[in-house]
Amino acid sequence: MIYLFIGILILIALLGAPLFTIIIAGAMAGFYMSEIDLAVMAIELYRIADTPILLALPLFTFAGYLLGESNTSQRLVRLTQAFLGWMPGGLAIVAFVVCALFTAFTGASGVTIVAMGALLYPALKQAGYQDNFSLGLVTTSGSLGLLLPPSLPLILYGIIAQQMGGGAEISIEDLFIAGIFPAILMIFMLSLWSIWVNKKNPIPLIKFSWKNAFTAMREAAWEIPLPVFVFAGIYSGYFAVSEAAAVTAMYVLVVEVFIYREIKLSRLAAIIRESMVMVGGILLILGVSLALTNFLIDAEVPMKLFAMCQAFVSSKLVFLILLNIFLLVLGAMLDIFSAIIIMVPLMLPVALEYGVHPVHLGIIFLANMQIGYFTPPVGMNLFIASYRFNKPIVDIYRATIPFMLVLLLSVLIITYWPSLSLFLIS
């Protein structure tokens, strides 16, 4: 009976049924067969709605959508280029930094490619970078900021880990800190590779000018304080994460609508609707997934999964290798929010049994999912870039592979050097 039901769920999933309906059907069937009152589903939805940190999700999402609709991307490019353009490979480094910062606040890799690609791809080609290199750089840079605060995937992972309990001590603040140096490592390694690969094709450097720097700072004067709300506010203890999200959302709203006036009041309602539709989808999947998670825990599925793993995987090292492979495949097939909501409840208890720190697991998870966005053949960013730049998908594959190999090396360092993520929170 159970196998027939699983087969039916897989079939309707392949036919295009919404993800939350598959999850809720599985949870309800599990509770029904275990003779548990289905009222537990409503209890789980209330429990997730009563989580204080959950307020940060819609607020940061709204702020990110506002930034995506404005000309913030252009000001960030001018600012970073004014300060970094004089370096060898300066424009490439500018692209990595700007895309990482933009993705951290917008939380959407595809938005970064669409918004930043129009600026960076022509600029890179005009500066003398080869077309293949420019295409690969913009495509892969779209997901660089997932490890930087206030990244929505970091917050979502923290919420799920906190809901699970089970002795896994984890906070959003710890995740924010833990992601900084792995993100810097990725940007640094990509920058070094970009300088090396273009050494036979020297790119004219942009002479540093204090006048240009001050002009760029004046233009971006209202964006520069944004990280202060997240970093200084949270880590000084003045703001909680949800309060920092509220201040950020209000600040961005005032700046973009009333100071820059780049977003008309008539457009504001549509932006709110679009951002909340995304949040609503996440929360709906999250609520029903936690109900399914509770059933899986009651049925001791994670412990059975760990016992099965132990039969084939005896060491933490091998477990982490297999975990990286699995997450790369998962990232290419599933969007990051669904992957976090569905897989973290299963992976976290198993990883804890192998001695993996829950914060470190979160960084490993997101670092791999970041690469999964452009892993052939079905990584989402590959198709977005193909459509955005009107290039054959095979050309996108070819352009991104060198960047992917560099990032894979950085993921190995992040995975097997836990202190890189944990030394500031130990």
N, C-alpha and C positions, 0 to 999 in steps of 0.2 A: 504493500500500500504506500509506504513512505517513498519508495523508489519511483512509483508511478507519479506521485505528486511532484517530486523533484523534476521528473521528466517533463511534466506539464508546465511547470514554472519556467524551465529552460526554453521550452517551445514558445511560450507567449512572450518571453524576453526577446527571442530572436525575431518574433513577428513585430516587435517595436512597442510593446507595452511600456508605460512609464516605469522608471526604476522603483519609485516608492511603492507602487502597487505590487511589484514582485516581492519586495521586502516585507510589506505588511501581510501579504498572503502567507509567506513562509512563517512569519511570527505567529499569526493566528492559528495556522495549522499545527505548529509545534505546541502552543499552549493548549489547544483543544485535545490533541492526542495525549498530552500529559495531564489532562483533566484539571487544568488551571483555569479559573474564571477569566473570561476575555476582558473583564473590566481592567485588568492589569495594563492593557494597551492605553487606556485613557490616563491611568496613573503615570505611565512613562511620559506621555505627552505633557502632562502637568509638571512633572519633575524637571524636564528640560526647559520648560517655559519659566520655571522658578529659579533658574540659574543666573545669578547676578552678572557674571562675566559675559553672558550671552548678549547683553546690550551692546558690547563692542562690535559685534559682527555687522548689524545694519548701519551703525554710525560710521565705521571705517569704510564700509562699502559705498555709502552715500557720498562721503568725501572723495573717494576714489573716482566715482562716476563724474563728479563735478570737475575734478582735475583733468579727466579724460576729455571732457567737452570743451575745456578752455585752451588757451595757448601756452599753458604751463610747459609743455614739452619743448616748445621753441625757446622759451626763456632758459630752461635747464641746459639745452644744447649750447646756447651762447655763453652761459656762465661757465660751464665745464671746459668749453673750448678756449675761453679766454685764459683759464688757469693751467690747462693741460696741453693745449695745442702746440706748445713749443717743444714738447718731448718727442723723441723718435717714436713713430707710430702713434702720435698724439691723438689724431682724429679717431683711430680705432679704440684707443683707451677711453676717449670721450664717449664713444658709442656704448661701450661696456658699462661705464659708470652711470650714464644717463638712463639707459634701459633698466638697469638694476634698481635705481631709485624710483623710476616711474612704475615699474611692476610692483615694488614693495607697497606703494600707496594705492594703486588701482586694483591690485590683486588679480589681474587677468592678463595672462601672457599674450593672448591673441590681440587684445586692445593695444598692447605695447607695440606689436609688429605693425598694426594698422596706423597707429598714431605717430610712432617714431620713424617707421620705414619711409614715409613720405619725405622726411627731413634728412635722414642719415644715409639712405641708399644712394640718392643722387649726389650728396655731398662727398661720400667716400669715392665714388667713381670720378667725380670732378677733381678730387685731390690727387688722383693717380693710382688708386688701389684697383686691382684687377676685379673684373665683374664677378668672377666665381667667389673670390675672397669676400667682397662686399655683401654678396647675397647670403653666404654662409654666416657671416658675422651678424647681420641683422636678424636672421631667422633664429639663431641660437641665443642671441642676447635677450630675446623676448621673455625668457623665463628666469633670467639671472637673479631677480630680486625676491624669489620666494623664501629665501632664508633671512631676509632683512625685515626688521620691524617697520611698520605694523602689519606684516603680511597676514592676510586672512587665513591661509592654510596653517600657519603657525598657531593662530588663535584657535582654529577648529580642532587641531590635534590636541592642544592643551585642554579644551573643553571635554573632549571624549575621554582623555586619560584621567581627568579629574572625576568624571562621572563613574568610571569603572572602579575607582578605589583600589582595593586589593593590595594596599601597602605601597602603591606606586606614587611616591611623593613627587609632584610636578606642579609648576606654576607657569603662568603665561610669561611672567617677568624673566624666569630662568630660560625659557625658550627664546625670548627676544635676545638675551645676552648670548646664549649658546650659538645662535645662527650667525653672529657678526663675523667672527674670524673664518669660519668655513666659506662664507660668501666672499670675503676679501681674498681668500686663497684662490677661489675660482676665477675672480676678476684678474688677480695677479698672474696666474698661470696662462690665462688667455691673452693677456697683454704681452707677456714674454714671448709667447708663440707668435703673436702678430708681428712683433718687432723682428723676430728671427726670419719668418717666412717672407718678409718684405725687404730683407737686407740687400738683395740683388736688384731690387726695384725701389731705390731711395725716394721717399716721398718728401716734397718740399715742406720744411717746418714753418710753422706760423710764429713769427717773432713775438715774444711776450711784450705786452704794452700795458703799463699801469692805467693808461687812459681807457683802453678797451676793457680791462678788468673792472674798473670802477663803474663804467657804463653798464656792463653786464650785471654787476651787483645791484646797481640802482634799478635796473629793469626787473630783476628777480627779488627785489627787496622784501616783497610780501611772501614769497615762497621759502626763502631761506630760514625763517623761524619755525617752519613746520616740524622738522625733526626734534626741536626743543620740547614740543608738547609731549612727544612720545618718550624721548630719552630722559631729559632733565625732569619732566613732570613725574614720570613713573618711578625713576630710580632715586629721586630725592624724597620719595614718599608723599609728595604733595598731592599727586593724583593717583587714583586707582586706574587700572587699564580701561575700565568702562568710562570713567570720568575723562581720561585723556582722549578717548574716542569722541566723547561729546564736545569737548573743547575744540578738537581738530575739525569736526564736522561744522561747527558753528563758525569757526575762523575761516575755513575754506568757503563757506556759503557767503559770508560777508565780503571777503576779498574778491571772489569771482563775479558776484552779482552786483555788488554796490560800489566796489572800488575800481576794479578793472572793467567792469560792465561788459564782460565777454559772454556772459550767459544772461539772456533776457528773462525777465520774470515770467513771461508767457511760456518759456521752455522749461521752467523749473518743475512744474507738475509732472511733465513727461519724464524728466530725469529721476524724480522721486519714484515714479511708478516703475521705471525700468530697473532701478537699483533694488527696489523692494521685491520685485518679481524674482530676481536672482536670490535674494536672501530667503524669501518664502520657500523656494524650491530646496535650498540647503536645509532649512529648519524642518521642513516636512520629512525629508529623507533622514535627517538626524534623529527626529523623534521616533519614527518607526524602527530605525536601525537599533536604537538603544533598547527598544522592546525586544527585538530579535536577539540582541546581545545578552539580555538577561536570561532569555530561554536557553541560549547556547551555554551560558555559565551554569545554569541550573542542571543542564544535561551533561555538564563536565566536558563539553566539546574541546575547549582549549587544552585541558589536561590530557585528553585522549590524543589530541593533535601533537602535544609535546611528547607523549609516550611513543607515538609513531615516528616522530622526528628522531628521538633518541635511538631508535632501532637502526637508523641509517646514518645519523649524524651524531658523532660522539664529542665533538669539540665546538667551542664557541667560534673558532676561526672558520671552520667549514660552514657552520650555520650562517655566518655573516656573508660568506661568498655566495651561498645559495639565495640568501635574502636579497642581495644586490641584483642578482640575475632576475629573480622573480619580480622585483619592483620595477626594473627597467621594462620588462614585458608588460607589466600592469600599467605603467605610465603611458605606454604607447597605445593602449587599448581603452583606457578609462579616464575620464576627467578627474582632476586632482581632488575635488571635493567629494565625489562619490567614492573614490579609492580610499580616502582617509576614513570616511564614515563607515564603510563596509569592512575594510581590512584591519584597521588598527585594533578593534576589539578582539580580533582573533590573534593578531601578531604580538600584541603587547604582553599578554600573560606568558606566551612561549618564550619571547625574548628575555623576559625577567628571569625565567628558569635557567637560561643560558648565561645569566650574569650581565646582560646588556642594560645599561642605565636608561631609564625611560626617556630622559631628555635627549640622550645621544641617539636613541632609536628614532625620535622625532626628526632630528637633523639628517640622519641617514635616509629616512623615508622620503623627506622632501627633496634632498639632494638628488636622489635617484629619479623621483617623479619629475623633477626639473629637466633631466635629460630625456625622460620618456616622452616629453612634449614634442621632441624632434627626432625620435628614434624611428628609422624606417621599419616597416613600410607604411604604418598608419598613424604616426605621431601627428597630433592636431596642428601644431605650428607649421608643419611641412605643407599642409594643404592651404592654410591661411596665407603663407608666404607665396605659394604658387599662384593663388588667386590675386593677391595684392600686387605682385610684381609682374603678373602675366608671363610666367615662366613654366616650362614643362616640369612636372613633378620629379622626373629623373634628374634634371639639372639641380633641383633643390636637394635631392638626396646626395648627389656628388659634392655639392658645396658645403654641406653641413658635416659630413663625416670627419674631416680633420678636427673641427671644433669639438665634435662629440668625443673623439679619442682623448683630447686634452682634458675635457671635463670628466671623463671616466677615470683618468689618472688621479684627478683631484678628489673624486668620490672615494677611491681606494684609500687615499691619505686620510680623508675625513672618517672613513669607516674604521681603519686600523690604528688611528691615532686619536683615541677618545679625548685626550687632554686638550686638543685643539678646540673642542666644543665645551668642555666641562671645567677648564681650569679657573674660569672667572666665577663659577657658581659652586665650586667645591668648598 
